[in-house]
């Protein structure tokens, strides 16, 4: 059965999820949150690329907005009530690809099942990437709808100390896995960011987006007009590139080193007590 793409309004969200969700082939669900009419309009090229991609491969695409807006915190935090509500409505074990609004599908021939799913081990419930700037990034995440995942998202939303952190919920997620072995053991952190979280900026020794790649995530691009220009360049087969300053490169390299050291430490056998 071919699934409908759902660009959901406040009034239709519950009805749409209840009436239109049917997934006999257990295909991944694509989820994006985009809040604000001006923002949605500015990112039309990116958002339309996901809907077209979902239609092509029979995925359910859920694009939600103001109905999940937490007006007491920066907008990025609103992904959490969206995800928790989506998990409540989807079957146990469903695969969900949470993808930021500033992500453009550039090679729709590649499927989620072949491109992303193999990177998520069977014994883990979430896939994140160590990106081209040396950070664990939440802009493209694949996860299973499980009790652990729902609890992880809930606990992320409760990390009020990160409300105004520059990375918002991303910082809270990192804090959780860095300080909780169970969380760390459920998350696969992949260095293959080019497969599902490619940038147009990054360290000199990291690969960035090139024509033929699955997608481009315009992380670090805050000018929406410039983002639209870059998106059109990518679709035209060009390869826009933003150069990092030397200070930025050094900071990114330090972040990558520290992150890899934390991962190494957490994967080492723990000494037995007694």
ChimeraX commands (.cxc) that place a marker at each C-alpha (Angstrom):
marker #1 position 0.00,0.00,0.00 radius 0.5
marker #1 position 1.27,3.44,-0.88 radius 0.5
marker #1 position 1.38,5.76,2.14 radius 0.5
marker #1 position 0.23,9.35,2.17 radius 0.5
marker #1 position 2.56,12.22,2.95 radius 0.5
marker #1 position 1.07,14.33,5.67 radius 0.5
marker #1 position 1.70,18.06,5.90 radius 0.5
marker #1 position -0.25,18.48,9.07 radius 0.5
marker #1 position -2.24,21.43,10.33 radius 0.5
marker #1 position -3.19,21.88,13.98 radius 0.5
marker #1 position -6.73,20.66,13.38 radius 0.5
marker #1 position -5.86,17.63,11.28 radius 0.5
marker #1 position -2.88,16.10,13.09 radius 0.5
marker #1 position -4.72,13.57,15.28 radius 0.5
marker #1 position -7.23,12.69,12.57 radius 0.5
marker #1 position -4.52,12.28,9.97 radius 0.5
marker #1 position -2.39,9.99,12.09 radius 0.5
marker #1 position -5.36,7.89,13.12 radius 0.5
marker #1 position -6.95,7.68,9.68 radius 0.5
marker #1 position -4.01,7.55,7.29 radius 0.5
marker #1 position -1.34,5.54,9.05 radius 0.5
marker #1 position -1.02,2.12,7.49 radius 0.5
marker #1 position 2.35,0.46,7.09 radius 0.5
marker #1 position 2.07,-3.21,6.17 radius 0.5
marker #1 position 5.69,-3.31,4.98 radius 0.5
marker #1 position 7.07,-1.72,8.18 radius 0.5
marker #1 position 8.68,1.08,6.20 radius 0.5
marker #1 position 10.51,3.84,8.09 radius 0.5
marker #1 position 8.55,6.99,8.89 radius 0.5
marker #1 position 10.06,10.38,8.02 radius 0.5
marker #1 position 9.34,13.11,10.58 radius 0.5
marker #1 position 10.11,16.84,10.32 radius 0.5
marker #1 position 9.08,19.75,12.47 radius 0.5
marker #1 position 8.83,23.18,10.83 radius 0.5
marker #1 position 7.34,26.04,12.83 radius 0.5
marker #1 position 6.37,29.45,11.48 radius 0.5
marker #1 position 4.86,30.34,8.11 radius 0.5
marker #1 position 7.85,32.43,7.05 radius 0.5
marker #1 position 10.26,29.65,8.02 radius 0.5
marker #1 position 8.24,27.02,6.19 radius 0.5
marker #1 position 8.04,29.23,3.11 radius 0.5
marker #1 position 11.79,29.89,3.16 radius 0.5
marker #1 position 12.55,26.17,3.41 radius 0.5
marker #1 position 10.01,25.08,0.81 radius 0.5
marker #1 position 12.66,23.50,-1.42 radius 0.5
marker #1 position 13.97,21.34,1.43 radius 0.5
marker #1 position 10.54,20.38,2.75 radius 0.5
marker #1 position 9.14,19.61,-0.71 radius 0.5
marker #1 position 12.13,17.36,-1.40 radius 0.5
marker #1 position 11.15,15.15,1.54 radius 0.5
marker #1 position 7.53,14.93,0.51 radius 0.5
marker #1 position 8.52,14.01,-3.05 radius 0.5
marker #1 position 10.99,11.46,-1.68 radius 0.5
marker #1 position 8.36,9.89,0.57 radius 0.5
marker #1 position 5.88,9.72,-2.30 radius 0.5
marker #1 position 8.48,8.07,-4.54 radius 0.5
marker #1 position 9.26,5.26,-2.10 radius 0.5
marker #1 position 5.95,4.88,-0.26 radius 0.5
marker #1 position 7.13,6.27,3.08 radius 0.5
marker #1 position 4.89,8.08,5.51 radius 0.5
marker #1 position 6.14,11.69,5.78 radius 0.5
marker #1 position 4.88,13.64,8.78 radius 0.5
marker #1 position 5.57,17.38,8.71 radius 0.5
marker #1 position 4.15,19.03,11.81 radius 0.5
marker #1 position 4.30,22.55,13.12 radius 0.5
marker #1 position 2.71,24.93,15.61 radius 0.5
marker #1 position 0.63,22.28,17.36 radius 0.5
marker #1 position 3.83,21.21,19.15 radius 0.5
marker #1 position 5.30,24.64,19.74 radius 0.5
marker #1 position 6.58,25.00,23.30 radius 0.5
marker #1 position 6.48,28.78,23.57 radius 0.5
marker #1 position 8.43,28.81,26.83 radius 0.5
marker #1 position 11.62,27.50,25.24 radius 0.5
marker #1 position 13.57,27.97,21.99 radius 0.5
marker #1 position 11.79,26.30,19.08 radius 0.5
marker #1 position 14.24,23.38,18.75 radius 0.5
marker #1 position 12.87,21.95,22.00 radius 0.5
marker #1 position 9.47,21.53,20.36 radius 0.5
marker #1 position 10.82,18.46,18.55 radius 0.5
marker #1 position 10.43,16.54,21.81 radius 0.5
marker #1 position 6.63,16.78,22.25 radius 0.5
marker #1 position 6.33,16.10,18.52 radius 0.5
marker #1 position 8.45,12.95,18.74 radius 0.5
marker #1 position 6.71,11.68,21.88 radius 0.5
marker #1 position 3.28,12.16,20.34 radius 0.5
marker #1 position 4.39,10.48,17.12 radius 0.5
marker #1 position 5.78,7.51,19.07 radius 0.5
marker #1 position 2.48,7.20,20.93 radius 0.5
marker #1 position 0.64,6.88,17.62 radius 0.5
marker #1 position 3.05,4.54,15.83 radius 0.5
marker #1 position 3.49,0.80,16.44 radius 0.5
marker #1 position 6.07,-0.52,18.88 radius 0.5
marker #1 position 9.39,-0.93,17.10 radius 0.5
marker #1 position 8.53,1.41,14.21 radius 0.5
marker #1 position 11.57,3.04,12.61 radius 0.5
marker #1 position 11.45,6.83,12.64 radius 0.5
marker #1 position 13.85,9.09,10.78 radius 0.5
marker #1 position 13.74,12.48,12.49 radius 0.5
marker #1 position 15.17,14.99,10.04 radius 0.5
marker #1 position 15.52,18.74,10.54 radius 0.5
marker #1 position 13.68,21.17,8.28 radius 0.5
marker #1 position 16.96,22.43,6.76 radius 0.5
marker #1 position 17.72,19.06,5.17 radius 0.5
marker #1 position 17.47,18.66,1.41 radius 0.5
marker #1 position 17.15,15.27,-0.31 radius 0.5
marker #1 position 19.61,15.36,-3.20 radius 0.5
marker #1 position 19.60,11.76,-4.40 radius 0.5
marker #1 position 16.06,10.37,-4.11 radius 0.5
marker #1 position 17.09,7.09,-5.74 radius 0.5
marker #1 position 18.73,5.99,-2.48 radius 0.5
marker #1 position 16.39,4.39,0.07 radius 0.5
marker #1 position 16.44,4.72,3.84 radius 0.5
marker #1 position 16.58,0.94,4.10 radius 0.5
marker #1 position 19.83,0.79,2.11 radius 0.5
marker #1 position 21.40,4.09,3.11 radius 0.5
marker #1 position 20.70,4.52,6.84 radius 0.5
marker #1 position 19.13,1.42,8.39 radius 0.5
marker #1 position 22.25,-0.79,8.00 radius 0.5
marker #1 position 24.14,1.66,10.23 radius 0.5
marker #1 position 21.81,0.95,13.17 radius 0.5
marker #1 position 22.77,-2.35,14.88 radius 0.5
marker #1 position 19.96,-4.68,15.92 radius 0.5
marker #1 position 20.88,-4.33,19.59 radius 0.5
marker #1 position 20.66,-0.52,19.59 radius 0.5
marker #1 position 17.68,1.81,19.31 radius 0.5
marker #1 position 19.12,5.10,18.03 radius 0.5
marker #1 position 21.58,6.22,15.36 radius 0.5
marker #1 position 23.37,9.57,15.54 radius 0.5
marker #1 position 26.38,10.92,13.69 radius 0.5
marker #1 position 29.70,12.45,14.62 radius 0.5
marker #1 position 29.53,15.19,12.04 radius 0.5
marker #1 position 32.08,16.92,9.80 radius 0.5
marker #1 position 32.61,19.56,12.49 radius 0.5
marker #1 position 33.44,17.04,15.21 radius 0.5
marker #1 position 30.10,17.19,17.05 radius 0.5
marker #1 position 27.38,14.67,17.79 radius 0.5
marker #1 position 24.50,16.16,15.82 radius 0.5
marker #1 position 20.78,15.58,16.23 radius 0.5
marker #1 position 19.74,16.98,12.85 radius 0.5
marker #1 position 19.26,13.53,11.33 radius 0.5
marker #1 position 18.48,10.69,13.72 radius 0.5
marker #1 position 17.12,7.22,13.04 radius 0.5
marker #1 position 15.49,5.51,16.01 radius 0.5
marker #1 position 13.17,2.68,16.93 radius 0.5
marker #1 position 9.95,3.34,18.80 radius 0.5
marker #1 position 10.79,1.49,22.01 radius 0.5
marker #1 position 10.27,1.99,25.73 radius 0.5
marker #1 position 13.89,3.10,26.12 radius 0.5
marker #1 position 13.65,5.61,23.25 radius 0.5
marker #1 position 10.46,7.17,24.57 radius 0.5
marker #1 position 11.98,7.47,28.02 radius 0.5
marker #1 position 15.18,8.95,26.55 radius 0.5
marker #1 position 13.24,11.65,24.72 radius 0.5
marker #1 position 11.20,12.35,27.86 radius 0.5
marker #1 position 14.34,12.72,29.98 radius 0.5
marker #1 position 15.90,14.93,27.30 radius 0.5
marker #1 position 12.95,17.30,27.59 radius 0.5
marker #1 position 13.41,17.45,31.35 radius 0.5
marker #1 position 17.00,18.75,31.10 radius 0.5
marker #1 position 16.01,22.35,31.84 radius 0.5
marker #1 position 19.63,23.40,32.41 radius 0.5
marker #1 position 20.15,23.23,28.64 radius 0.5
marker #1 position 17.14,25.37,27.73 radius 0.5
marker #1 position 19.27,28.20,26.34 radius 0.5
marker #1 position 22.35,26.21,25.44 radius 0.5
marker #1 position 23.39,27.00,21.82 radius 0.5
marker #1 position 22.70,23.36,20.91 radius 0.5
marker #1 position 19.39,23.13,22.84 radius 0.5
marker #1 position 18.04,19.57,22.97 radius 0.5
marker #1 position 21.15,18.26,21.22 radius 0.5
marker #1 position 23.24,19.29,24.24 radius 0.5
marker #1 position 20.80,17.57,26.59 radius 0.5
marker #1 position 20.97,14.34,24.56 radius 0.5
marker #1 position 24.75,14.42,24.65 radius 0.5
marker #1 position 24.76,14.95,28.40 radius 0.5
marker #1 position 22.53,11.92,28.90 radius 0.5
marker #1 position 24.58,9.44,26.89 radius 0.5
marker #1 position 27.86,10.78,28.27 radius 0.5
marker #1 position 26.71,10.19,31.85 radius 0.5
marker #1 position 24.53,7.10,31.57 radius 0.5
marker #1 position 25.93,3.77,30.42 radius 0.5
marker #1 position 22.52,2.38,29.54 radius 0.5
marker #1 position 21.83,5.32,27.25 radius 0.5
marker #1 position 25.27,5.05,25.67 radius 0.5
marker #1 position 24.76,1.35,25.01 radius 0.5
marker #1 position 21.50,2.05,23.19 radius 0.5
marker #1 position 22.94,4.70,20.86 radius 0.5
marker #1 position 25.09,4.02,17.81 radius 0.5
marker #1 position 27.36,6.96,17.04 radius 0.5
marker #1 position 28.50,6.71,13.44 radius 0.5
marker #1 position 31.35,8.54,11.76 radius 0.5
marker #1 position 29.71,7.90,8.38 radius 0.5
marker #1 position 28.03,11.30,8.48 radius 0.5
marker #1 position 28.29,11.66,4.71 radius 0.5
marker #1 position 25.71,8.89,4.31 radius 0.5
marker #1 position 22.92,10.57,6.24 radius 0.5
marker #1 position 24.05,13.94,7.62 radius 0.5
marker #1 position 26.33,15.55,5.03 radius 0.5
marker #1 position 27.29,19.23,5.39 radius 0.5
marker #1 position 28.66,21.88,3.05 radius 0.5
marker #1 position 31.15,22.85,5.76 radius 0.5
marker #1 position 33.58,20.87,7.87 radius 0.5
marker #1 position 37.15,20.15,8.86 radius 0.5
marker #1 position 39.67,19.71,6.01 radius 0.5
marker #1 position 40.09,16.00,6.75 radius 0.5
marker #1 position 36.35,15.27,6.81 radius 0.5
marker #1 position 34.20,14.59,3.75 radius 0.5
marker #1 position 31.47,17.10,2.93 radius 0.5
marker #1 position 28.50,16.96,0.59 radius 0.5
marker #1 position 29.06,16.19,-3.09 radius 0.5
marker #1 position 26.67,15.54,-6.00 radius 0.5
marker #1 position 25.26,12.04,-5.74 radius 0.5
marker #1 position 25.05,12.07,-1.95 radius 0.5
marker #1 position 21.73,11.18,-0.34 radius 0.5
marker #1 position 21.13,14.51,1.37 radius 0.5
marker #1 position 22.64,17.77,2.50 radius 0.5
marker #1 position 22.02,19.28,5.92 radius 0.5
marker #1 position 22.57,23.03,5.99 radius 0.5
marker #1 position 23.78,23.05,9.59 radius 0.5
marker #1 position 25.52,26.28,10.46 radius 0.5
marker #1 position 23.75,28.22,7.69 radius 0.5
marker #1 position 21.50,30.73,9.43 radius 0.5
marker #1 position 20.69,33.02,6.52 radius 0.5
marker #1 position 17.58,31.50,4.95 radius 0.5
marker #1 position 18.09,33.30,1.64 radius 0.5
marker #1 position 21.62,31.94,1.43 radius 0.5
marker #1 position 20.31,28.47,2.29 radius 0.5
marker #1 position 17.88,28.62,-0.61 radius 0.5
marker #1 position 20.74,29.61,-2.91 radius 0.5
marker #1 position 22.85,26.69,-1.69 radius 0.5
marker #1 position 19.92,24.32,-2.09 radius 0.5
marker #1 position 19.41,25.34,-5.70 radius 0.5
marker #1 position 23.13,24.98,-6.37 radius 0.5
marker #1 position 23.09,21.46,-4.96 radius 0.5
marker #1 position 20.09,20.51,-7.09 radius 0.5
marker #1 position 21.88,21.92,-10.13 radius 0.5
marker #1 position 24.81,19.58,-9.53 radius 0.5
marker #1 position 27.13,22.17,-8.04 radius 0.5
marker #1 position 28.97,21.65,-4.76 radius 0.5
marker #1 position 28.80,24.78,-2.59 radius 0.5
marker #1 position 31.34,24.85,0.21 radius 0.5
marker #1 position 31.69,27.04,3.29 radius 0.5
marker #1 position 35.22,27.37,4.57 radius 0.5
marker #1 position 35.87,27.22,8.30 radius 0.5
marker #1 position 38.21,29.77,9.82 radius 0.5
marker #1 position 41.38,28.45,11.41 radius 0.5
marker #1 position 40.02,29.03,14.91 radius 0.5
marker #1 position 36.86,27.12,14.02 radius 0.5
marker #1 position 38.89,24.23,12.61 radius 0.5
marker #1 position 40.92,24.00,15.79 radius 0.5
marker #1 position 37.78,24.05,17.94 radius 0.5
marker #1 position 36.16,21.35,15.78 radius 0.5
marker #1 position 39.25,19.16,15.94 radius 0.5
marker #1 position 39.36,19.50,19.72 radius 0.5
marker #1 position 35.67,18.60,19.96 radius 0.5
marker #1 position 36.12,15.53,17.77 radius 0.5
marker #1 position 39.10,14.35,19.80 radius 0.5
marker #1 position 37.29,14.82,23.11 radius 0.5
marker #1 position 34.18,13.05,21.82 radius 0.5
marker #1 position 36.14,10.08,20.52 radius 0.5
marker #1 position 37.99,9.85,23.82 radius 0.5
marker #1 position 34.71,9.80,25.74 radius 0.5
marker #1 position 33.35,7.09,23.46 radius 0.5
marker #1 position 36.53,5.05,23.87 radius 0.5
marker #1 position 36.39,5.35,27.64 radius 0.5
marker #1 position 32.75,4.29,27.76 radius 0.5
marker #1 position 33.37,1.24,25.59 radius 0.5
marker #1 position 36.27,0.00,27.71 radius 0.5
marker #1 position 35.50,-2.85,30.14 radius 0.5
marker #1 position 34.64,-1.50,33.57 radius 0.5
marker #1 position 36.64,-2.85,36.55 radius 0.5
marker #1 position 34.76,-5.39,38.65 radius 0.5
marker #1 position 33.93,-4.43,42.21 radius 0.5
marker #1 position 35.02,-6.60,45.10 radius 0.5
marker link #1:1,2 radius 0.2
marker link #1:2,3 radius 0.2
marker link #1:3,4 radius 0.2
marker link #1:4,5 radius 0.2
marker link #1:5,6 radius 0.2
marker link #1:6,7 radius 0.2
marker link #1:7,8 radius 0.2
marker link #1:8,9 radius 0.2
marker link #1:9,10 radius 0.2
marker link #1:10,11 radius 0.2
marker link #1:11,12 radius 0.2
marker link #1:12,13 radius 0.2
marker link #1:13,14 radius 0.2
marker link #1:14,15 radius 0.2
marker link #1:15,16 radius 0.2
marker link #1:16,17 radius 0.2
marker link #1:17,18 radius 0.2
marker link #1:18,19 radius 0.2
marker link #1:19,20 radius 0.2
marker link #1:20,21 radius 0.2
marker link #1:21,22 radius 0.2
marker link #1:22,23 radius 0.2
marker link #1:23,24 radius 0.2
marker link #1:24,25 radius 0.2
marker link #1:25,26 radius 0.2
marker link #1:26,27 radius 0.2
marker link #1:27,28 radius 0.2
marker link #1:28,29 radius 0.2
marker link #1:29,30 radius 0.2
marker link #1:30,31 radius 0.2
marker link #1:31,32 radius 0.2
marker link #1:32,33 radius 0.2
marker link #1:33,34 radius 0.2
marker link #1:34,35 radius 0.2
marker link #1:35,36 radius 0.2
marker link #1:36,37 radius 0.2
marker link #1:37,38 radius 0.2
marker link #1:38,39 radius 0.2
marker link #1:39,40 radius 0.2
marker link #1:40,41 radius 0.2
marker link #1:41,42 radius 0.2
marker link #1:42,43 radius 0.2
marker link #1:43,44 radius 0.2
marker link #1:44,45 radius 0.2
marker link #1:45,46 radius 0.2
marker link #1:46,47 radius 0.2
marker link #1:47,48 radius 0.2
marker link #1:48,49 radius 0.2
marker link #1:49,50 radius 0.2
marker link #1:50,51 radius 0.2
marker link #1:51,52 radius 0.2
marker link #1:52,53 radius 0.2
marker link #1:53,54 radius 0.2
marker link #1:54,55 radius 0.2
marker link #1:55,56 radius 0.2
marker link #1:56,57 radius 0.2
marker link #1:57,58 radius 0.2
marker link #1:58,59 radius 0.2
marker link #1:59,60 radius 0.2
marker link #1:60,61 radius 0.2
marker link #1:61,62 radius 0.2
marker link #1:62,63 radius 0.2
marker link #1:63,64 radius 0.2
marker link #1:64,65 radius 0.2
marker link #1:65,66 radius 0.2
marker link #1:66,67 radius 0.2
marker link #1:67,68 radius 0.2
marker link #1:68,69 radius 0.2
marker link #1:69,70 radius 0.2
marker link #1:70,71 radius 0.2
marker link #1:71,72 radius 0.2
marker link #1:72,73 radius 0.2
marker link #1:73,74 radius 0.2
marker link #1:74,75 radius 0.2
marker link #1:75,76 radius 0.2
marker link #1:76,77 radius 0.2
marker link #1:77,78 radius 0.2
marker link #1:78,79 radius 0.2
marker link #1:79,80 radius 0.2
marker link #1:80,81 radius 0.2
marker link #1:81,82 radius 0.2
marker link #1:82,83 radius 0.2
marker link #1:83,84 radius 0.2
marker link #1:84,85 radius 0.2
marker link #1:85,86 radius 0.2
marker link #1:86,87 radius 0.2
marker link #1:87,88 radius 0.2
marker link #1:88,89 radius 0.2
marker link #1:89,90 radius 0.2
marker link #1:90,91 radius 0.2
marker link #1:91,92 radius 0.2
marker link #1:92,93 radius 0.2
marker link #1:93,94 radius 0.2
marker link #1:94,95 radius 0.2
marker link #1:95,96 radius 0.2
marker link #1:96,97 radius 0.2
marker link #1:97,98 radius 0.2
marker link #1:98,99 radius 0.2
marker link #1:99,100 radius 0.2
marker link #1:100,101 radius 0.2
marker link #1:101,102 radius 0.2
marker link #1:102,103 radius 0.2
marker link #1:103,104 radius 0.2
marker link #1:104,105 radius 0.2
marker link #1:105,106 radius 0.2
marker link #1:106,107 radius 0.2
marker link #1:107,108 radius 0.2
marker link #1:108,109 radius 0.2
marker link #1:109,110 radius 0.2
marker link #1:110,111 radius 0.2
marker link #1:111,112 radius 0.2
marker link #1:112,113 radius 0.2
marker link #1:113,114 radius 0.2
marker link #1:114,115 radius 0.2
marker link #1:115,116 radius 0.2
marker link #1:116,117 radius 0.2
marker link #1:117,118 radius 0.2
marker link #1:118,119 radius 0.2
marker link #1:119,120 radius 0.2
marker link #1:120,121 radius 0.2
marker link #1:121,122 radius 0.2
marker link #1:122,123 radius 0.2
marker link #1:123,124 radius 0.2
marker link #1:124,125 radius 0.2
marker link #1:125,126 radius 0.2
marker link #1:126,127 radius 0.2
marker link #1:127,128 radius 0.2
marker link #1:128,129 radius 0.2
marker link #1:129,130 radius 0.2
marker link #1:130,131 radius 0.2
marker link #1:131,132 radius 0.2
marker link #1:132,133 radius 0.2
marker link #1:133,134 radius 0.2
marker link #1:134,135 radius 0.2
marker link #1:135,136 radius 0.2
marker link #1:136,137 radius 0.2
marker link #1:137,138 radius 0.2
marker link #1:138,139 radius 0.2
marker link #1:139,140 radius 0.2
marker link #1:140,141 radius 0.2
marker link #1:141,142 radius 0.2
marker link #1:142,143 radius 0.2
marker link #1:143,144 radius 0.2
marker link #1:144,145 radius 0.2
marker link #1:145,146 radius 0.2
marker link #1:146,147 radius 0.2
marker link #1:147,148 radius 0.2
marker link #1:148,149 radius 0.2
marker link #1:149,150 radius 0.2
marker link #1:150,151 radius 0.2
marker link #1:151,152 radius 0.2
marker link #1:152,153 radius 0.2
marker link #1:153,154 radius 0.2
marker link #1:154,155 radius 0.2
marker link #1:155,156 radius 0.2
marker link #1:156,157 radius 0.2
marker link #1:157,158 radius 0.2
marker link #1:158,159 radius 0.2
marker link #1:159,160 radius 0.2
marker link #1:160,161 radius 0.2
marker link #1:161,162 radius 0.2
marker link #1:162,163 radius 0.2
marker link #1:163,164 radius 0.2
marker link #1:164,165 radius 0.2
marker link #1:165,166 radius 0.2
marker link #1:166,167 radius 0.2
marker link #1:167,168 radius 0.2
marker link #1:168,169 radius 0.2
marker link #1:169,170 radius 0.2
marker link #1:170,171 radius 0.2
marker link #1:171,172 radius 0.2
marker link #1:172,173 radius 0.2
marker link #1:173,174 radius 0.2
marker link #1:174,175 radius 0.2
marker link #1:175,176 radius 0.2
marker link #1:176,177 radius 0.2
marker link #1:177,178 radius 0.2
marker link #1:178,179 radius 0.2
marker link #1:179,180 radius 0.2
marker link #1:180,181 radius 0.2
marker link #1:181,182 radius 0.2
marker link #1:182,183 radius 0.2
marker link #1:183,184 radius 0.2
marker link #1:184,185 radius 0.2
marker link #1:185,186 radius 0.2
marker link #1:186,187 radius 0.2
marker link #1:187,188 radius 0.2
marker link #1:188,189 radius 0.2
marker link #1:189,190 radius 0.2
marker link #1:190,191 radius 0.2
marker link #1:191,192 radius 0.2
marker link #1:192,193 radius 0.2
marker link #1:193,194 radius 0.2
marker link #1:194,195 radius 0.2
marker link #1:195,196 radius 0.2
marker link #1:196,197 radius 0.2
marker link #1:197,198 radius 0.2
marker link #1:198,199 radius 0.2
marker link #1:199,200 radius 0.2
marker link #1:200,201 radius 0.2
marker link #1:201,202 radius 0.2
marker link #1:202,203 radius 0.2
marker link #1:203,204 radius 0.2
marker link #1:204,205 radius 0.2
marker link #1:205,206 radius 0.2
marker link #1:206,207 radius 0.2
marker link #1:207,208 radius 0.2
marker link #1:208,209 radius 0.2
marker link #1:209,210 radius 0.2
marker link #1:210,211 radius 0.2
marker link #1:211,212 radius 0.2
marker link #1:212,213 radius 0.2
marker link #1:213,214 radius 0.2
marker link #1:214,215 radius 0.2
marker link #1:215,216 radius 0.2
marker link #1:216,217 radius 0.2
marker link #1:217,218 radius 0.2
marker link #1:218,219 radius 0.2
marker link #1:219,220 radius 0.2
marker link #1:220,221 radius 0.2
marker link #1:221,222 radius 0.2
marker link #1:222,223 radius 0.2
marker link #1:223,224 radius 0.2
marker link #1:224,225 radius 0.2
marker link #1:225,226 radius 0.2
marker link #1:226,227 radius 0.2
marker link #1:227,228 radius 0.2
marker link #1:228,229 radius 0.2
marker link #1:229,230 radius 0.2
marker link #1:230,231 radius 0.2
marker link #1:231,232 radius 0.2
marker link #1:232,233 radius 0.2
marker link #1:233,234 radius 0.2
marker link #1:234,235 radius 0.2
marker link #1:235,236 radius 0.2
marker link #1:236,237 radius 0.2
marker link #1:237,238 radius 0.2
marker link #1:238,239 radius 0.2
marker link #1:239,240 radius 0.2
marker link #1:240,241 radius 0.2
marker link #1:241,242 radius 0.2
marker link #1:242,243 radius 0.2
marker link #1:243,244 radius 0.2
marker link #1:244,245 radius 0.2
marker link #1:245,246 radius 0.2
marker link #1:246,247 radius 0.2
marker link #1:247,248 radius 0.2
marker link #1:248,249 radius 0.2
marker link #1:249,250 radius 0.2
marker link #1:250,251 radius 0.2
marker link #1:251,252 radius 0.2
marker link #1:252,253 radius 0.2
marker link #1:253,254 radius 0.2
marker link #1:254,255 radius 0.2
marker link #1:255,256 radius 0.2
marker link #1:256,257 radius 0.2
marker link #1:257,258 radius 0.2
marker link #1:258,259 radius 0.2
marker link #1:259,260 radius 0.2
marker link #1:260,261 radius 0.2
marker link #1:261,262 radius 0.2
marker link #1:262,263 radius 0.2
marker link #1:263,264 radius 0.2
marker link #1:264,265 radius 0.2
marker link #1:265,266 radius 0.2
marker link #1:266,267 radius 0.2
marker link #1:267,268 radius 0.2
marker link #1:268,269 radius 0.2
marker link #1:269,270 radius 0.2
marker link #1:270,271 radius 0.2
marker link #1:271,272 radius 0.2
marker link #1:272,273 radius 0.2
marker link #1:273,274 radius 0.2
view
